Amino acid sequence: AVEAAVGKAVAEGLQVVPVAVLGHKADLAFMALGPDWWQLKAFQTAVTDAGLVLVDSYVSLT
């Protein structure tokens, strides 16, 4: 389900960078880049619907 969420986001034009984090505080992180806030939010929702736990989220508009 996580692969499907990433695949859908990429197909919709987002850049998704998965990051494996070493240590006891995190296992996996995603950086999603795109011009549309709603697409980014939909990706976040799809990842949490896949069973991952959202610990933190940050958005920067430049």
Order of alpha helices (4+ residues) and beta strands (2+ residues): alpha-beta-beta-alpha
